[in-house]
Amino acid sequence: LRRSTLTLTITPTLTPTPIPNEVLFDAFAGIARIYAACGPTMMIVAKNDQNNLAKARIALARASRAKGGAALTVGELLRWEVEQQMHRCGASSEVVLADPSAAVALLWLRRSLAFMLGFMRHLQQGMHAFMDGTRDDIDGIAAFRAAYADELQPYHKWLLRQTFSISISHAPGYTDFALAIGPGLGDAERDQVIDGEISALLRAGEPLVHALQASYAQLQMDDVRRA
């Protein structure tokens, strides 16, 4: 986790905070590396993130050229696509985002980040229960399942739901996950280090998700169709 911890200082407000695209893209690239570190279980997520990140970079380059080479924030990029009438915006049930586009790529990257944060949040809760003696183990698979149900399952059709169910059932247990993250550390020290890194990741990542949600809400472009 230490090598992939995000170092962002975006504070959510009622007005969407301008997000430099490179800050955002670097954050998503870091999250993809965390997924890759989880082994084959999360390779489908890592691959999707990499593909969506590539689509977002292509869309950014296209918009920047159209704006005379201007450096665009995420909000400016999304607004440019809306101005080009690429998307159908409005109430959630009416939204249809063009694919490929920055909007649809960033939408799924946001959901992927929320999934990772949800997993870490549930994992940390299990770690705290284990460390204070109220639980006998730390169930990493349960953390994955809970995060998936919260963040991705509502947007998946039957086939993707089955694919994720199978992938999560083969996820490494907490011990294997922890050994991969903190080799050479004793059990108690490893748990403390991972707990601190999870807290840092949540502090950095949650405001980013909130800022993206605010941008999509302001532009009325949150596409809730299932994939």
Salt bridges, closest charged atoms under 4 A:
GLU22 OE1 - ARG57 NH1 3.48
GLU81 OE1 - HIS87 NE2 2.81
ASP99 OD1 - LYS55 NZ 3.68
ASP137 OD1 - ARG135 NH2 3.54
ASP150 OD2 - HIS122 NE2 3.26
ASP187 OD1 - ARG190 NH1 2.92
ASP195 OD1 - HIS128 NE2 2.85
GLU197 OE2 - ARG2 NH2 3.02
GLU206 OE2 - ARG121 NH2 2.86
ASP222 OD1 - ARG110 NH2 3.32
ASP223 OD2 - ARG225 NH2 2.68
